Amino acid sequence: MKILSYAVLSVLILSQSVMADDKIAAEKLLKSKLNAAITVLQKKNAALQVKSNEIDEIMSPMFDFSLMAKLTLGRKYWPKLTTQNKEKFTELFTELLKSSYLQKLTLYTNEKIMYKSPILSKKKIQIPTYLISLDKKTSILYKLYKSENDWKIYDIEIQGVSLIRSYRSQFIQILQTGTIEDLLLKLENSVANQ
């Protein structure tokens, strides 16, 4: 009986150690990417488009755009799409997200990022951060999961508002009264106007 107790205790200790390592790895990756993006933003003589391209190269590999696209349509609408429509929606949604994220980053004016301790939640990691300017503190919660290769962002909450839920409510409104083609057309127009 003692041997079984020691075995169970050893497994629990080992799993706690792995979880702590996961939290550290996810936080380290996010910090390194955000610090690299801030370094680009602080370049005084670089053109805005050059900065945007560099930030895209730094940050995009951290996002799982395909999963994010799937999550925005949810279980009700995603399975109903044809393979071609899934690809088209994912492509347009990715462009919309990148454009939106890059626009927000370009508003950077020497704010500081404060990190709180990562939170493990069902094999996923949430990393609470705060963007601190002179008169404002904006909370940003990065939600990550472990992919085959590395940690990937699947959602971001800004001031408690999830990007996925926000887009989902917009898209579902369109799909309740229209078709996927209507949604794709609206996305094409949004991407073209950014």
N, C-alpha and C positions, 0 to 999 in steps of 0.2 A: 504494500500500500504506500509506503514511504517513497519507493521508486517512482510510482505513478504520480504522486504529488509533486516530486521534484521535476519530473518530465513536464507536467502541466505548467508549473511555475517557470521553468526554463523557456517554454514556448511563449508564455505571456511576456516575459522580460525581453525576449528576442523580438517579438512583434512590436513592442513599445519602442525598441531601439530603431527598428526599420521605419516606423512611423515618424520618429523624430528626425531621422536622416532624410526622409521624404520632405518634411516641412522645410528643413534647412536647404535642401537642393532646389526646391521650387522657389523659395524666397531669394536665394542667391541668383538664380537665373533671371527672375523678374527684376531684381535690383540692377544686375549688370546690363540688361536691355534698356531699362529706363534711364540709367546713367549715361549710356551710349547715346540715346536719343536726345537727352538734355545737352550733352556735349555738342551735338550737331546744331541744336537750336540756339546755342550760345555763340555760334560762328557769326561774327558781325558782317563780314564781307560776302557771304555766300547768298546767292539768289534763293528766293523762296521755293522755287521749283526744284532746285538742287537739294535743298534741305529736305523737302518732302520725299524726294526719291531716296535719299540716304536713310531717312527714318523708316520708310516703307521696307527697305532691305533689312533693317535692324529688327523691326517689330513684327512684320508679317509672319515670319516662321514660327512665332510663338502662338499665333491664333489658329484654331481649327475652324476655318470658315465653313467647311462642308457641314460639320456638326452644328454650327450656329445656324446655318440656313435651315437645316432639318428641324432644329428645335423651335425656330420661329413659326413654322407652319404646324408643328405638333402632330400628334398621332391621328388627328381627324383629317387633315388635308395632305400631309406629305405622302402617305401611301397611295393616294389617288392620282398622283402626278405620273405622267409617263417618264421614262428615262430621259428623253430629250428635254422635257419641261423641268425636271429636277436639275439637269446640268445648266440649263439657261437661267433658272431661278438662282442657283448657287453662284453662278458667274456674276449676275447682276447684283445680288445681295452682297457679295464680297466687295465689288467695286463701290457700292454705297457705303458699306462699313468702313472701308479703307479711307475713302474720301472724308467721311464724317470724323473719323478718328484723327486723321492728319490735320483737318481744319482746326480741331480742338487743340492739338499739340502746337500748332503755329501761333496760338494765342499766348503761348508761354512768355512770361516776362519776369524771369528770375525767381519764380516761386520755388519753395523748398518742398521736398517730399519727405513725409514722416511715415515710417513703417511701424505697424503694430505686429504683435506675434501672430504667425500663421495659425490657422485653425484647421484641424483635420476633421472632415465630415464625410463619412461613408466612402473612403478611399479617394476623396477629392480634397483639395487644399483651397482654402479661402485666405487671401492675403489682404487685410485691411490696410489702407494707406490714407494719408491726408495730404492734399495739395494746399500748402499754406502760403498765402500772399499777405501783404501788409494788413489788409482789413477783412480777410475772408479765409475760412477753412472749409475746403471741399472734401467730403469723404468719397473715396473710390475703393470699391471692393473688387479685387480680381479673383475670379473663380477658375481654378485650374484642375485638370485631371492628368494622370500619367498615361501617355501614349506609348507606343512601342519604343520610340526613340528618346522622347523627352517630355517635359511638362508642357501642356498646351492650355491656352485660355479658351474657355467655352462660353463665358459670359462676363460682363462687367456691370457693376451697380454703381451709379453715380448719384450721391445724395439719397441712397436707398431705392433708386429707380433702376430696375434691370433693363439692359439693352434688349435682351431677348423678349421679355414680357412686353416691353414698349412696342417693339416692331410687331410682335405677334398680334397685339390688339389692333394695330393699324391694318395689318394684312388680313386678319379674319373679318374685319368690317367690309373690306373690299370683296372677299370671297363669299360672304353671306349674301351679297346682292349681285355679284358678278361672277366672272369666270377666272380661271388661272391666266388666260390670255389678257384679261383686263389688268390683273396684278402685274404681269410681266411688262405690259405697256407702261403702266405707271412707274415701275422701277426703271425702265429704259429712259423715260423722261426725266426722272429724278437724277439719274447718273449723268445724263447729257447736260443738265443744268447746273452741275456742281463744278 
